[in-house]
Amino acid sequence: MDILSSHVYAYNPHPGGLVKIGNLIRQQIPYSITKDEVVHFLGRKAELVNRNYGCPVHIIMERPTAKTMDCFVEFNSLESCDNFACIIEREQSVGRFPKLGNRHVYVERCNIDTLMKEMWPRAKCIIWTDGRPHKCANSDPYSTGFQGFFTTEEMFPWHAPTLYTVGDRNALFGTYMTQLDILCWKLRADKVVGIDSKLLQDYITAGMMCAGFGQRQKAQIQSIAQAAGIRQSVCEPAKCWPFDGLAWVKGVDYNYILVSND
C-alpha cells in the first residue's frame, strides 16, 4: 500500500467544455470586467466547473500593457457547454452579438489546449494535448528552445513535474506569500474597489488547493488565513512535515504513517 506520494501526479485537467469570450471589431473585453460580471453574463443555467477544480473564469491580460484580452470559461461538462454555446451561436449567426459590460463580444467553443497556450505563451517547443504539455524538438535555429513556463512571477502546470524544479515551485510560493501579505495589508488599511474578503478567500483557497505546494508551505498559508479570520484546515503534522515534495496519500491515516516509520 502506497502511503506517500506527490499530489502533482494525482492532478488531472478537468475534462469539461470551454468557451472563449473574445473581442469583436478589434475591441478587447472591458478592462474593469470582473469574474462575477462574467458569471452573470453566462446566466443562471450555465453549469460551470466545480470549485474543487479552481475558478471557472479565466480573464487573460496582455503581459506588456496589462490590457484585458480574452476570457475563457470552464463548464462542468461538454454537454452543458454545448447547450450554452448553441444558444449564443444561433444569435450570433443572425448578427445579434451578446454584450459584456459596455462592449459587444464574440463567443465560441474551444478546448483546454487553447486555454493553456494563452496562459503560457512564452513556453517554446511545447505541444499541448488534452491540457498536458509535451516537450518537442527545437527545429528553429534562432530559438533557444524550451526554457521553462514562466519567469519568477508566473504560474505553470503542476501536472507536468518533469518540466519544472523544486526551486521553481519555491520561487512561485515566495511570490504567492508576498502577494498574500500585501492583500491582507490592503484589506486592513484601505478600501479598494475589487479588493475584498471574497478575493482573499479565493486567493487562500487557490493556495491550499495547489497540488505543487508542500505540506509545510500550506501550513504557513493556513496560519495567515487563521489570523485573517478565514477557516482553512491542515493536518497538525503538516507544520513539521519532513519532506519537501512528498505528502501522505489522501485517505491514509497519519497515525498509520507514524507506525510505518517506527
C-alpha positions in Angstrom: 0.0 0.0 0.0 1.4 3.4 -1.0 1.2 5.9 1.8 3.4 8.7 0.4 3.3 10.4 -3.0 3.4 13.8 -4.6 0.0 15.3 -5.2 1.0 16.6 -8.7 0.8 13.0 -10.0 -2.9 12.8 -8.9 -3.8 16.1 -10.6 -5.6 16.0 -13.9 -7.1 18.8 -16.1 -10.9 19.0 -15.9 -12.5 17.2 -18.9 -15.4 19.6 -19.3 -16.0 22.0 -22.1 -14.8 25.6 -22.6 -16.0 28.7 -24.3 -13.9 31.7 -25.3 -15.3 35.2 -24.9 -13.3 37.3 -27.4 -13.1 40.7 -28.9 -15.3 42.0 -31.7 -14.1 44.5 -34.2 -10.7 44.7 -32.5 -12.1 45.7 -29.2 -11.0 43.9 -26.0 -13.5 42.9 -23.4 -13.9 45.7 -20.8 -10.8 46.5 -18.8 -12.6 46.6 -15.5 -14.6 43.3 -16.0 -14.8 41.0 -13.0 -15.4 37.3 -12.6 -18.8 38.0 -11.1 -19.8 40.0 -14.2 -18.8 37.2 -16.5 -20.8 34.7 -14.4 -23.8 37.0 -14.6 -23.3 37.3 -18.4 -23.4 33.5 -18.7 -26.8 33.3 -16.9 -28.2 31.1 -14.1 -28.5 28.0 -16.2 -24.8 27.9 -17.0 -23.3 24.8 -15.3 -19.7 25.9 -14.5 -16.9 23.7 -13.3 -16.9 22.8 -9.6 -14.8 25.0 -7.4 -12.8 21.9 -6.4 -11.0 22.3 -9.8 -10.4 26.0 -9.2 -12.0 29.2 -10.5 -14.1 28.5 -13.7 -13.4 32.0 -15.2 -10.0 32.9 -16.6 -9.5 36.5 -17.7 -6.4 36.8 -19.9 -4.3 40.0 -19.7 -1.7 41.2 -22.1 1.7 41.0 -20.4 3.4 44.2 -21.5 0.4 46.5 -21.2 -1.9 44.7 -18.7 -4.8 45.2 -21.2 -7.7 42.8 -20.7 -7.8 40.4 -23.7 -10.0 37.3 -24.0 -11.9 35.4 -21.3 -12.2 31.6 -21.0 -14.9 29.9 -19.0 -14.8 26.2 -18.0 -18.1 24.3 -17.9 -18.9 21.3 -15.8 -19.4 19.0 -18.8 -19.2 19.0 -22.6 -23.0 18.8 -22.7 -23.6 21.9 -20.6 -21.0 23.8 -22.6 -22.7 22.8 -25.9 -26.1 23.8 -24.6 -24.9 27.3 -23.8 -22.8 27.7 -27.0 -25.7 26.6 -29.2 -27.9 29.3 -27.9 -25.3 32.0 -28.3 -24.3 30.8 -31.8 -27.9 31.0 -33.1 -28.0 34.6 -32.0 -24.6 35.4 -33.5 -25.5 33.8 -36.8 -28.1 36.5 -37.4 -25.8 39.3 -36.3 -27.0 39.6 -32.7 -23.9 39.6 -30.7 -24.1 39.5 -26.9 -22.9 42.4 -24.8 -20.4 42.1 -21.9 -20.3 45.3 -19.9 -20.4 48.1 -22.5 -18.9 46.1 -25.4 -20.2 43.5 -27.8 -18.3 40.3 -27.7 -18.0 37.1 -29.7 -18.4 33.7 -28.0 -17.0 30.5 -29.5 -16.3 27.0 -28.3 -12.7 26.0 -27.6 -10.7 23.3 -25.7 -8.3 23.2 -22.8 -5.3 23.3 -25.1 -6.3 26.7 -26.4 -6.5 28.0 -22.8 -3.1 26.5 -22.0 -1.5 28.2 -25.0 -2.9 31.6 -23.9 -1.8 31.1 -20.3 1.7 30.1 -21.2 2.6 31.9 -24.4 6.3 32.0 -23.7 6.7 28.2 -23.4 8.7 27.3 -26.5 8.8 23.8 -28.1 5.7 22.7 -26.2 2.7 20.9 -27.7 -0.5 20.8 -25.6 -2.6 17.6 -25.7 -5.7 17.4 -23.5 -4.3 20.1 -21.3 -0.9 18.3 -20.8 2.3 19.8 -22.1 4.7 17.7 -24.2 8.2 18.9 -24.9 9.1 18.6 -28.6 12.4 19.0 -30.5 13.5 22.6 -31.4 13.6 22.9 -35.2 14.2 26.7 -35.2 17.9 27.5 -35.3 17.2 31.0 -34.0 15.2 29.8 -31.0 16.6 28.9 -27.6 14.1 26.1 -27.3 12.2 25.2 -24.1 13.4 27.4 -21.2 10.5 26.8 -18.8 6.9 28.0 -18.5 7.4 31.2 -16.5 9.5 34.0 -15.1 9.7 34.2 -11.3 6.3 35.8 -11.1 4.2 33.5 -13.3 2.4 30.1 -13.0 2.9 26.7 -14.5 1.0 23.4 -15.0 1.6 21.3 -11.9 0.7 18.1 -13.8 4.0 18.2 -15.7 6.5 17.7 -12.9 9.4 16.7 -15.3 9.3 20.3 -16.8 10.0 22.3 -13.6 12.1 22.1 -10.5 11.5 22.4 -6.7 13.4 25.7 -7.0 10.7 26.9 -9.5 8.0 25.8 -7.1 9.6 27.6 -4.2 10.1 30.8 -6.2 6.4 30.8 -7.0 5.4 30.1 -3.4 7.6 33.0 -2.3 5.7 35.3 -4.8 2.4 33.8 -3.6 3.2 34.6 0.0 4.3 38.2 -0.8 1.0 38.8 -2.6 -0.9 37.3 0.2 0.8 39.6 2.8 0.0 42.6 0.5 -3.6 41.6 0.1 -4.1 41.2 3.8 -2.5 44.6 4.5 -4.6 46.3 1.8 -7.8 44.9 3.4 -6.8 46.2 6.8 -5.5 49.6 5.6 -7.7 50.8 2.7 -11.0 50.4 0.9 -10.0 49.5 -2.7 -12.6 48.6 -5.3 -12.3 44.9 -6.1 -10.2 44.0 -3.1 -12.4 42.4 -0.5 -12.7 39.4 1.8 -14.1 37.3 -1.1 -10.9 37.9 -3.1 -8.8 37.0 -0.1 -10.9 33.8 0.4 -10.4 32.8 -3.3 -6.7 33.5 -3.1 -6.2 31.5 0.0 -8.3 28.6 -1.3 -6.2 28.6 -4.5 -3.0 28.2 -2.4 -4.4 25.5 -0.2 -5.6 23.5 -3.3 -2.4 23.9 -5.2 -1.0 20.4 -5.9 2.6 21.6 -6.0 2.8 23.4 -2.7 4.2 21.2 0.1 2.6 20.4 3.4 4.8 22.9 5.4 4.0 25.6 2.9 0.3 25.0 3.2 0.6 25.2 7.0 2.1 28.7 6.5 -0.9 29.7 4.4 -3.3 28.3 6.9 -1.6 30.3 9.7 -2.2 33.6 7.8 -5.7 32.6 6.9 -6.5 31.9 10.6 -5.1 35.4 11.5 -7.4 36.9 8.9 -10.4 35.0 10.3 -10.7 32.6 7.4 -11.1 28.9 8.2 -8.7 26.6 6.5 -7.7 23.3 8.0 -4.5 21.3 7.6 -3.4 18.2 9.5 -1.4 19.1 12.6 1.7 17.2 11.4 1.9 19.4 8.3 3.7 22.1 10.3 6.7 19.8 10.8 6.4 17.5 7.8 9.9 16.4 6.9 9.5 16.0 3.1 9.7 18.8 0.6 7.9 17.2 -2.3 6.0 14.2 -0.8 2.7 14.2 1.1 0.6 11.5 2.6 -1.9 9.9 0.2 -5.4 11.1 0.6 -7.4 8.8 2.8 -4.4 7.4 4.7 -4.5 7.9 8.4 -1.5 9.9 9.6 -1.1 7.6 12.6 -0.5 4.7 10.2 2.4 6.6 8.7 3.9 7.1 12.1 3.6 3.4 12.9 5.2 2.6 9.5 8.1 4.9 10.2 8.7 3.2 13.6 
